Amino acid sequence: MQEILSSFALTEAKLEPFGSGLINRTWKVYAPERNYILQRINEDVFKQPQDIAYNVRLIADYLQKKYPLYHFVAPLNAASGDDIIWYKNGWFRLMPFVEDSFTMDVVTTPEQAYEAARQFGKFTRLLSGFDATQLKITIPQFHDLGLRYQQFLDAIVNGNELRKRESRNLINELLYHKCIVEQYQLMVSNPEFKLRVTHHDTKISNVLFDQNNKGICVIDLDTLMPGYYISDVGDMIRTYVSPVSEEECDVEKIVVREDFYISIIAGYSDEMKDQLTAMEKKQFLFSGKFMTYMQALRFLTDYLNNDVYYGAKYEGHNLVRAKNQMTLLKRLREIDGN
């Protein structure tokens, strides 16, 4: 690790593991003059880490030119001039640590939900003049619901026979909700549904807060790609509105906190209301259903395929996750009865 740091001219520094992210490995670097964040990119998930660096570089240059006051956390250049380096068996990047900032893993107040949604909305709004098609695709078809549904159908045919029998009721429930796939496909084929620069991973831990609990900026741009706003808003709804996470096995605890839902829409709309088309403004609730249904599909697909993608900490883990998300989908549907 010291050799990696020396590539960034850091010779007197200490490291310690940092954060709760599950994909990349992250360390906080304590140096004499300031602190940094060092990350190793997970190549099992991101097959072309150079594409991530390319996207972030494009966005950083655009924001610096158009909105120089926006706090954008960009990787630093190594002595070679590169902002991502290869060392022995991995790709590494170094970023400045934003002092007096913090992240959180759980949304506990509507105000936090509002601030996070506002930051994601602001990020997309500032990039409204940027051609999203310039960005490289870091995870192909990441939020393509049609693909995720087809993978689910394939798992029903080819998956573990015992697990298919155990999951029969849940399989039927997910098949019944195919209308969400059909609605998604109609929407993305409509020119009023705009392709934009989209974060694609809007969990609360990807927002930096200041000591007054106000949002500073969004971070972790590995999934920054062209996309649709329902991905960002939908993932916030999916992960913010319930008081329990997707790991909760007691479905009675899964409820929709409507004040959190309202705060998400308010925060995002305060930044994006002039950017969204009339059609898009009608799809806020659908965005939550879209992302929750897709995650239920992905969890059950993985369960039927013997936990090859998400893995499992115990027998039936992905089945529990899928039932959790199916329950949340039902709760979201109760809001408008549809």
LINQUIRA-V717281 format. One record per helix or strand of 3 or more residues. SS is the DSSP state (2 for helix, 1 for strand). FROM is the first residue (numbers start at 0). LEN is the number of residues. Records with the same first field share a line. If there is no record, write none. Layout:
SS->FROM-LEN / FROM-LEN
This chain:
2->1-5 / 48-18 / 109-17 / 131-3 / 144-14 / 160-6 / 167-9 / 177-11 / 203-3 / 228-12 / 250-3 / 257-15 / 277-4 / 283-21 / 316-20
1->12-5 / 24-7 / 34-6 / 84-3 / 89-7 / 195-3 / 206-3 / 214-4 / 224-3
